[in-house]
Amino acid sequence: MREGDDKFMKKKTGGEKVFDYTVNVLLIIVAVICIYPIWYVLIASVSSPTAIGNGEVILWPKGFNWNGYTRLMENKNIWRGYRNSILYTIAGTAVDFLVQIPVAYALSRKSLPGHRVIMALFVFTMYFGGGIIPTYLLINSLGMINSPIALIIPSCVSVFNIIVAKSFFEGNVPDSLYDAARMDGCGYTRFFVRVVLPLSPALLAIIALYSIQRHWNVYLSAEMYLIDSKYYTLQQVIRGITAQLDANLTEGMGSAELIQLMQEKQLLKFSVIVVSVVPLVIIYPFVQKFFVRGVMVGAVKG
C-alpha cells in the first residue's frame, strides 16, 4: 500500500462488524442446508439398510457396504441405459451446437433483414406451445416414434440458449470486426468459424453445460416416444427398477420380509441417485470457471 493510501481506509465500526459476522453465519447456514442433502444421499448409499430404516445415518455411514451399488451394477439394463444416455447426450449436444450457435450469431447481426421479427417469433414459442398431444401427433407423423431421433431433433432449438448466445455475440463480436475481416477477403462462413468461435470459448462451455444437462435428464419425452426397451435412457431404466420394487411391495408377504424389502428399496434409491448424477458432477468442474463469465459477458457495458 502506498503512503497516504491509508487515509482512504476506514476502520470498520461495531455495527459493520456485526453485519459481516451475521452475513457469514447466514451463508454458512445456507451452505450447510444445500450441501447436507447431497452428503446424506452419499453416505446413505453405502450404509446398512437397517441403519437407514432406524434413522441412525446422520453424519457418517453406518454398517458400511457396497450392496446397493453391487445390485445396480449386476443389472445389465443399467449399463445399457448409461450407454444410451451418453450417446443421446453427445449427439443431442452436437446438434444443439450446429443449430443454436449459428442461429444466435445471425440474429445478433443488425444487418440481418427482419431479425427482430424472427427473434420475437422464437421468444413467442417460450410462452405458448401446442401441448403434449399435438406434439406427439407431430412426432408420430414424422415417423420418429420409437427412435432416438425423437429425443434429439425436436428439442435442438432452445430459445433460452439462443438468447444467451445472442447477447454474448452482440456484446463481444462487433460489426467492425467483420468489416475488417471482409477487407482481407474473409466471407461470412470463414469469419464465423475462424474468428467468432475462437472468441467464444466461455459461451460454448455454457451452452454445452445447458445442453448436456437437458439431454442427460430427459425423461418425459423418452417415456412418450421410446417403446422398445433397447432404446431406454438411464432415467427410464431407473424408473423401471423402482417400479419393480414398488410392485414387489404390493405382493403378499410376511411383515419381516416386507420390512426388509422396504429397507432394500431405500438403499437402492440412494444408490440410484448417486449413479445418475455422477456424469454431471464430473463434467461441471471443467466448465464452472466459465459459468458466470459466459453468462454475464455482454450484460454490462461501459
SELUM-960258 format. One line per 3 residues: number of its first residue (from 1); their letters; for each residue z, y, x of C-alpha. Coordinates in steps of 0.05 Angstrom, whole numbers, plus 5000, padded with zeros to 4 digits. Each point is the difference from the previous one (the first is absolute). Last residue first. Layout:
<nodes>
NUM = A = Z:Y:X ~ ...
</nodes>
This chain:
<nodes>
302 = GKV = 4600:5010:4620 ~ 4983:4942:4955 ~ 5045:4950:4967
299 = AGV = 4972:4939:4964 ~ 4947:4988:5053 ~ 5042:4950:5037
296 = MVG = 5054:4976:4951 ~ 4978:4929:4984 ~ 4979:4979:5069
293 = RVF = 5057:5034:5035 ~ 5053:4969:4955 ~ 4972:4930:5006
290 = FKQ = 4968:4999:5069 ~ 5064:4978:5036 ~ 5011:4947:4947
287 = VFP = 4932:4967:5013 ~ 5021:4947:5049 ~ 5070:4994:4972
284 = YII = 4971:4983:4930 ~ 4959:4939:5020 ~ 5056:4951:5015
281 = VLP = 5041:5020:4938 ~ 4938:4994:4958 ~ 4986:4930:5025
278 = VVS = 5073:4978:4990 ~ 5005:5023:4927 ~ 4981:4935:4966
275 = VVI = 5041:4955:5045 ~ 5063:5041:4990 ~ 4994:5000:4924
272 = VSF = 4985:4926:4999 ~ 5062:4984:5040 ~ 5043:5041:4952
269 = KLL = 4972:4964:4939 ~ 5004:4932:5035 ~ 5075:5009:5009
266 = QKE = 5011:5022:4928 ~ 4959:4942:4975 ~ 5041:4952:5042
263 = QML = 5063:5028:4967 ~ 4971:4990:4931 ~ 4981:4929:5018
260 = QIL = 5070:4984:5025 ~ 5031:5029:4936 ~ 4952:4959:4957
257 = EAS = 5015:4936:5038 ~ 5075:5011:4991 ~ 4991:5016:4925
254 = GMG = 4960:4937:4988 ~ 4927:5002:4984 ~ 4952:5014:4942
251 = ETL = 4941:5042:5023 ~ 5003:5075:4992 ~ 5019:5011:5072
248 = NAD = 4940:4962:5024 ~ 4954:5048:4964 ~ 5034:5059:5035
245 = LQA = 4989:4966:5067 ~ 4927:4989:4983 ~ 4993:5074:4981
242 = TIG = 5031:5019:5067 ~ 4948:4958:5037 ~ 4942:5025:4958
239 = RIV = 5020:5073:5010 ~ 5002:4988:5075 ~ 4930:4970:4997
236 = QQL = 4976:5059:4960 ~ 5030:5050:5049 ~ 4968:4962:5058
233 = TYY = 4931:5007:4968 ~ 4967:4945:4961 ~ 4927:4982:5016
230 = KSD = 5011:4925:5007 ~ 5039:5003:4935 ~ 4936:5011:4960
227 = ILY = 5009:5052:4945 ~ 4999:5067:5037 ~ 4983:5061:4956
224 = MEA = 5062:5017:4959 ~ 5054:4973:5046 ~ 4966:5030:5060
221 = SLY = 4995:5067:4966 ~ 5074:4998:4982 ~ 5022:4979:5070
218 = VNW = 4975:5045:5056 ~ 5055:5011:5051 ~ 4957:4988:5062
215 = HRQ = 4942:5040:4973 ~ 5042:5062:4986 ~ 5041:4996:5064
212 = ISY = 4938:4991:5043 ~ 4964:5057:4966 ~ 5058:5049:5008
209 = LAI = 5010:4981:5072 ~ 4926:5004:5017 ~ 4995:5068:4967
206 = IAL = 5058:5023:5043 ~ 4971:4972:5064 ~ 4932:5030:4986
203 = LAP = 5031:5068:4988 ~ 5039:4998:5065 ~ 4938:4977:5039
200 = SLP = 4957:5057:4972 ~ 4965:5036:5057 ~ 4964:4937:5023
197 = LVV = 4974:4992:4928 ~ 4972:5070:4994 ~ 4963:5003:5067
194 = RVF = 4959:4938:5015 ~ 4996:4967:4932 ~ 4997:5062:4956
191 = FRT = 4956:5039:5048 ~ 4953:4941:5008 ~ 4993:4993:4925
188 = YGC = 4989:5074:4987 ~ 4950:5011:5056 ~ 5014:5024:5071
185 = GDM = 4943:5038:5034 ~ 5042:5042:5047 ~ 4997:5059:4952
182 = RAA = 5024:4952:4946 ~ 5064:4988:5040 ~ 5017:5074:5000
179 = DYL = 4986:5005:4926 ~ 5042:4939:4988 ~ 5060:5031:5035
176 = SDP = 4988:5065:4963 ~ 5009:4963:4934 ~ 5073:4989:5018
173 = VNG = 5029:4930:5010 ~ 5076:5005:5001 ~ 5023:5034:4936
170 = EFF = 4944:4979:4953 ~ 4998:4930:5031 ~ 5074:4989:4988
167 = SKA = 4997:5025:4928 ~ 4942:4953:4986 ~ 5037:4941:5031
164 = VII = 5061:5011:4956 ~ 4958:5011:4937 ~ 4958:4938:5016
161 = NFV = 5063:4958:5010 ~ 5026:5022:4932 ~ 4933:4986:4967
158 = SVC = 5000:4928:5024 ~ 4930:4973:4995 ~ 4998:4929:5026
155 = SPI = 5037:4973:4940 ~ 4941:4969:4962 ~ 4971:4971:5065
152 = ILA = 5059:4964:5031 ~ 5042:4961:4950 ~ 4940:4979:4957
149 = IPS = 4964:4979:5064 ~ 5052:4944:5006 ~ 4961:4963:4945
146 = NIM = 5028:4966:4939 ~ 4969:5053:4955 ~ 4950:5044:5038
143 = GLS = 4939:4986:4957 ~ 4985:5074:4986 ~ 5011:4989:4926
140 = NIL = 5069:4970:5015 ~ 5020:5060:5042 ~ 4979:5046:4944
137 = LYT = 5036:4959:4947 ~ 5063:5001:5042 ~ 4996:5075:5009
134 = PII = 4990:5009:4925 ~ 5062:4957:4987 ~ 5045:5033:5053
131 = GGG = 4990:5072:4982 ~ 4939:5046:4999 ~ 5031:5051:5046
128 = FYM = 5027:5071:4998 ~ 5047:5034:5049 ~ 4973:4980:5068
125 = TFV = 4930:4994:4972 ~ 4999:5076:4987 ~ 5013:5012:5074
122 = FLA = 4934:4967:5018 ~ 4963:5040:4947 ~ 5031:5064:5027
119 = MIV = 4978:4982:5070 ~ 4928:4992:4976 ~ 5003:5067:4964
116 = RHG = 5027:5035:5062 ~ 4949:4967:5046 ~ 4942:5023:4956
113 = PLS = 4952:5011:5057 ~ 5031:4979:5067 ~ 5001:5062:5045
110 = KRS = 5074:5009:4987 ~ 5014:4938:5042 ~ 5065:4965:4982
107 = LAY = 4965:4958:4947 ~ 4956:4969:5054 ~ 5060:4984:5044
104 = AVP = 5037:4967:4942 ~ 4941:4958:4981 ~ 4988:4978:5072
101 = IQV = 5074:4980:5007 ~ 5008:4967:4932 ~ 4941:4951:4998
98 = LFD = 4995:4966:5068 ~ 5075:5007:5011 ~ 5017:4967:4934
95 = VAT = 4951:4944:5016 ~ 5036:4986:5065 ~ 5068:5003:4966
92 = GAI = 4977:4950:4946 ~ 4972:4952:5052 ~ 5063:5000:5042
89 = TYL = 5046:4997:4939 ~ 4960:4945:4966 ~ 4999:4958:5064
86 = ISN = 5075:5010:5011 ~ 5016:4985:4927 ~ 4957:4936:5002
83 = RYG = 5032:4974:5063 ~ 5070:5014:4976 ~ 4986:4967:4934
80 = RWI = 4973:4939:5035 ~ 5061:4998:5045 ~ 5046:5005:4939
77 = NKN = 4960:4948:4962 ~ 5014:4949:5055 ~ 5075:5000:4981
74 = EML = 5038:4974:5061 ~ 5006:5072:5024 ~ 5037:5019:4937
71 = RTY = 5050:4943:5005 ~ 5013:5015:5073 ~ 5009:5074:4986
68 = GNW = 5054:4986:4948 ~ 5033:4947:5043 ~ 5005:5043:5062
65 = NFG = 5076:4997:5006 ~ 5061:5044:5012 ~ 5060:4980:4958
62 = KPW = 5018:5072:4985 ~ 4955:5056:5022 ~ 5033:5067:5016
59 = LIV = 5015:5063:4961 ~ 5013:4977:4929 ~ 4986:4926:4991
56 = EGN = 5061:4969:4967 ~ 4977:5014:4929 ~ 5013:4928:4977
53 = GIA = 4927:4988:4985 ~ 4978:5026:5068 ~ 5052:4957:5035
50 = TPS = 4977:4939:4962 ~ 4927:5014:5017 ~ 5020:5001:5074
47 = SVS = 4973:5059:5038 ~ 4933:5014:5035 ~ 4965:5036:4942
44 = AIL = 5066:5035:4982 ~ 5001:5034:5068 ~ 4930:5030:4990
41 = VYW = 5010:5018:4927 ~ 5065:5034:5017 ~ 4969:5040:5057
38 = IPY = 4945:5026:4954 ~ 5051:5018:4946 ~ 5044:5034:5054
35 = ICI = 4946:5045:5029 ~ 4989:5049:4942 ~ 5074:5008:4981
32 = VAV = 5019:5003:5073 ~ 4949:5055:5014 ~ 5024:5039:4939
29 = IIL = 5072:4996:5024 ~ 4979:5021:5070 ~ 4961:5059:4972
26 = LVN = 5060:5021:4958 ~ 5045:4998:5061 ~ 4952:5041:5041
23 = VTY = 4992:5052:4944 ~ 5075:5006:4993 ~ 5010:5007:5075
20 = DFV = 4947:5055:5004 ~ 5030:5037:4940 ~ 5070:4996:5029
17 = KEG = 4973:5028:5066 ~ 4965:5056:4963 ~ 5064:5018:4962
14 = GTK = 5040:5002:5065 ~ 4952:5048:5031 ~ 4947:4979:5050
11 = KKM = 4996:5040:5063 ~ 4939:5045:5002 ~ 4948:4992:5054
8 = FKD = 4957:5063:5004 ~ 5047:5030:5051 ~ 4993:4936:5040
5 = DGE = 4928:5019:5016 ~ 5025:5054:5047 ~ 4992:4958:5062
2 = RM = 4947:4947:4988 ~ 5019:4932:4972
</nodes>
